[in-house]
Amino acid sequence: MPARVCVLGPVELLAADGTTVVLAPRVRRLLAALAAHAGGVSSADRLAGIVWGDDLPDHLGNAVQTLISRLRRAIRGAGGGPEVLTHPEGYALRVTAESLDASAFRGLLSRARATAVAEDRVAVLIEALGLWRGDAYGLLADEGFVREEAVALTELRAGAVADLAEAELAAGQPSTAQERLTVLIVDRPYDERPVVLLMRCLDVSGRTGEALAVYADLRRRLRDDLGLEPSPGAAAAQRALLRTGSSPRTIGLPPVTEVLGRGADERALAALLATARLVTVLGPGGIGKTTLANRVARQVADGYADGVVVSELARLEPGDDLAAAICTVLQLPVGRAGPRSQLFDRFRAQEVLLVLDNCEHLAVEIADLVDRLLAECPGLRVLATSRVALRLSAEHVLRLGPLAPGAAAELFRRRARRRQPDFATADDVVEELCRRLDGLPLAVELAASRVDVISPAELLERWSWHQSVLRGGPGGDPRHRSLAALIDWSYLRLAPEAQRVFEAVSVFAGEFSLGDATDLLTRLGETSDPGWSLATLVDSSMVARAPATGRLQLLETVREYGRTRLAARPDEEAVHAAHATLYADRAVAGRAELYGPGHPREVRRLLAAVDELRAAFGWAVEHRPELVSRIAGGAVLLVEHALLGEAVGWAELVLAHPDPPRDPWVVAVAAAGARFTSHLPRAAALADEAIVLAGADASCLAYGLAVRADVALFAGELSTVLECRDRVTELVTAHPEVVGTAQMMECTALLARRYGGGTVPLGEVVQLRVAAERAGRASVADWARYVEGELLLSDDPSRAYGVLDDALGRARASGDEYLTGVTLVSAASAAHRSGRLDVARRLFAEVIRHWRLRGDLTHQWTTLRNVVQVLRADQRADALVLAAALLVTERGAAGYGDDAALLTVTARRLSEELGAAARDRLTDGRGLRDEQVIDFALHALAAPPDSTQLSR
């Protein structure tokens, strides 16, 4: 890997090992000038003017040559790759896609636009946009020598974001595309393409009314700001929406899916929903229950004032909290009252259709929850899909039968052409095959997916030869036996060792790698070659590759079949135990890298394994309680780095059980979660308990102290921060494994000293960052960069913004959600203080959504206190409403010390300035609930400046 010039963010030279090469400011400007004109020749005079400005050296040619030599030495020391060439007219930088990130970005864009499959295009565009670490050329972007190239790259980036959203929409991911487009429109309010794409996303999600409102906002901006009208293309998109009518908001409802031969079933289901409060679509696996339910839900959505909510339950296990799963879909914070209370409060006053998909394995739990919901929420209707009835008195059942022969044959042909574009087989052969498949859509699709391996005629021939086996699969329903028989056909062709591997890997809950499977099989004492067995399984369609990641996965029906086979083995419990132990061990091993050199690697591994950790935890709760604490206590990285609320939930579940002794790591994880949900007294108490329980476990003791220091920082208890720091520092000599935690606590202590009014020399944090970088502790170094920007914020906001922009790029690149959030807040504040008001508004809106998505109220209130100051100048009424909402005592959002004092003073002065109107504004603010406060702030930030109207 060569050295790499990076301009998609602050200008940097990265060594072959990925570390940043320190460049003198003039060498860095020289590199930027050459990179912006890569491949072209720049004269010595031009480069001298860029580097020295008006203060040119006496011997200009020699000075430039000396600087060129320094740059060449830096590149060679970094591993070579980019070349600085000398020409008679000057100098040129020769680069490739490997050695200049801008070239790599352009190459990936060309590749994406030549890729026909939407899912593949998504993957390429995500890779391309992942190269960006901030604004092109960072703080140099406005300088004349790079401005044209920076603008061009920025335009390409915006186009790539729109391309990605369009590809995600085509791939059936409208919600992801919608979030991406919303951010793009804030940055580019006059660009019509993202607006039209967002209109399509909203319309596909059944939110046509919102799509029309998006168009109206575009038209207003163009008219008021530019004196223009939308283009004919945008106007045509609006007219198309007007013809389709408007639909209410939907949550979790996928795009319309192609369905053949289900018209009568759609009409029957719609008629049932018109009169019944609970309808269950029944049928065997693979018959199309989910598709039918989603299509009809979209068709009837206009009849529900509060829309449609879809909760897919296939990955839940018996005993999982159903109410919590539905709250996750709704993005409802659980809060102190618990998920059931939140869910009932949400639906009690709403007219909504709740779709519960794949209920058969949770029928008893779902029946209990639905019975209560229907009793207490008069406007609620429920549509369920299941293989078994819920057996409630309010239940009406629609039994789904096979596809008609013509529809099944047409489905086979369409799916076969996806696999083999020139597919052509006699109609009677296809119809006979579909007849033998009993017209089950999944069975038809599975057979069609094999046409590049075995033709329909060959499959029919083998079917006849194996007729007795194909009719002898498990299950009482003949159609179920036929679907199982289709899977049997592949299973029975496998060698015995491949069959064993298939049964074992069916224990995985989601995607898995070859390494995951190998680790599992090794624990089971399997001696066969797992690579060969898995290749065989992929070839026989028993295991598939996920298009987006390339990892392995089993279709839900195939996984169920595998688990049925596994259940017949005497070592079934051993397989589940091996899986649970494997992921408990991985969680504990990942924890050992907290703030160490392996921290980023372990975060990636654990994030990819969340489905498996969830499944392992659920199984262990019932069968191996000794593993439960290891999994919950091993989830530290998922909490600290990814802000994964589910991992906190595991710890809380363990602590709620009265029998086992309290594990210090589990208590510490629960404390970490509580500090993000504005429950600071409970967080402090749990952290104190973890510190006491840690005993000789120095790593746990250090982490408990780190959480306690964080809580103290939020609460303004600055002396406690320093005491915790000192205790961890004392541990380092005897326990070098806690050095990373000690360095993180030093970051916290520096902030505490600064927030306490003290002077903190910038050299202290720089020294800390360099030490972390040299030790390979990238996560600590990234936090130190953020602290450096925070220390600069009050005295030099422009300089702080540059440092924070760099820190933000690194946080995003590493996926550190905690660091990303706090850095966004500080970068937004720096932009505000340095006069970049539009940037500040955009960043504040982004971070508000960031905290909301992750359920972090502690940092949300900190953010909104800053937003009050942004609105203070031009939107006084909005600022007063927001300040009043934050000063409500029960909310605990006013902060401590200087923060609380500033908020109080601001509210008082705004009240004096607004006079008689202030009373209504104060009442409005005090009456807002938490979610309404957040919505209000977002609306206020999106409003045009100079507005004194109340944003609703």
Buried (B, 14 or more C-beta within 10 A) or exposed (E): EBBBBBBBBBBBBBBEEEEBBEBEEBBBBBBBBBBBBBEEBBEBEBBBBBBBEEEEBEEBEEBBBEBBEBBBEBBEEBBEBBEBEEEEEBBBBBBEEBBBBBBBBBBBBEBBEEBEEBBBBBBBBBBBBEBBBBBBBBBBBEBEBBBEBBEBBBEBBBBBBBBBBBBBBBBBBBBBBBBBBBBBBBBBBEBBBBBBBBBBBBBBBBBBBBBBBBBEBBBEBBEEEEEEEBEEEBBEBBEEBEEEEBBBBBBBBBBBEEBBBBEEBBEBBBEBBEEBBBBBBBBBBBBBBBBBBBBBBBBBBBBBEBBBBBBBBBBBBEEBBBBBBBBBBBEBBBBEEEBBBBBBBBBEEBBBBBBBBBBBBBBEBBBEBBBBBBEEBEBBBBBBBBBEBBEBEBBEBBEBEBBBBBBBBBBBBBBBBEEEEEBEBEEEBBBBBBEBBBBBBBBBBBBBBBBEEBBBBEBBEBBEEBEEBBEEBEBEEEBBBBBBBBBBBBBEBBEEBBBBBBBBBBBBBBBBBEEBBBBBBEBBEBEBBBEEBBBBBEEBBBBBEEEBEEBBBBBBBBBBBBBBBBEEEEBBEBBBBBBBBBBBBBBBBBBEBBBBBBBBEBBBBBBBBBBBBBBBBBBBBEEBEEBBBBBBBBBBBBBBBBBBBBBBBBBBBBBEEEEEEBBBBBBBBBBBBBBBBBBBEBBBBBBBBBBEBBEEBBBBBBBBBBBBBBBBBBBBBBEBBBBBBEBBBEBBEEBEBBBBBBBBBBBBBBBBBBBBEEEBEBEBBBEBBEBBBEBBBBBBBBBBBBBBBBBBBEEBBBBBBBBBBBBBBBBBBBBBBBBBBBBBBBBBBBBBBBEBBEBBBBBBBBBBBBBBEBBBBBBBBBBBBBBBBBBBEBBBBBBBBBBBBBBBEEBBBBBBBEBBEBBEEBBEBBBEBBEEBBEBBBEBBEEBEBEEBBBBBBBBBBBEEEBEEBBE
